[in-house]
Amino acid sequence: MGKKVGIFGGTFDPIHCAHLILAEHAWEQFQLDTVLFMPCSVPPHKEREITQAVHRSRMVQLAIEDNNHLKLSSFELERGGMTYTSDTVRLLSEEHPECEYFFILGADSLFYIEKWNHPEQILGKIPIIAAVRGDADREDLNKQICYLNERYPDSVGQITLLDTPHIEISSTMIRERVRQGKTIKYYVPKDVEKYIYQQKLY
């Protein structure tokens, strides 16, 4: 039996405590061996300018270094340019056929995943762990999962909801608090907070 590996992609600009709790819940609920934090290079859906990859990667490393089952992956950063989840899933599966991969995303992404590049190559090839925030409408989510399963029949049974605590923290909020001179203590791990101030980010 190969390793069970979660892929948790994002800009992580910056990584924060809600990201870490989500990853830990996915690891626990799905009995994963590892969760890969995978900062993207140039995200296709972001309009704003994002922080340099070297800083985003370092913050991820600082955030997870005391947790053996959370790992930083530079897979998308090393590819460079515009990165798509469909390519990442295909390439990782080809390079590591011994691993069983799971793609971790926020459940709200299920409502616009069809706008992603080649959604059929994601939904048909890899189980999806969809993290539900506390205030999400379960009925709407379940309807969307049923729709996606019918639309992409190869994916039947591959979308599973993950319960996570409802924590109102976002990277946008943290960047804004830094700009306003407000505290970000407990929003991000202590070493990430220190790094943000040392590097004068945001």
ABEGO torsion letter per residue (X at the ends): XBBBBBBBBEAGOBBBAAAAAAAAAAAAAAGBABBBBBBBBBBAABABBBBBAAAAAAAAAAAAAABAABBBBAAAAAAEEBBBAAAAAAAAAAABAABBBBBBBBAAAAAAAAABBGAAAAAAABBBBBBBBAABBAAAAAAAAAAAAAABAAABGABBBBBBBBBBBBAAAAAAAAAAGBBABGABBAAAAAAAAAAGBX
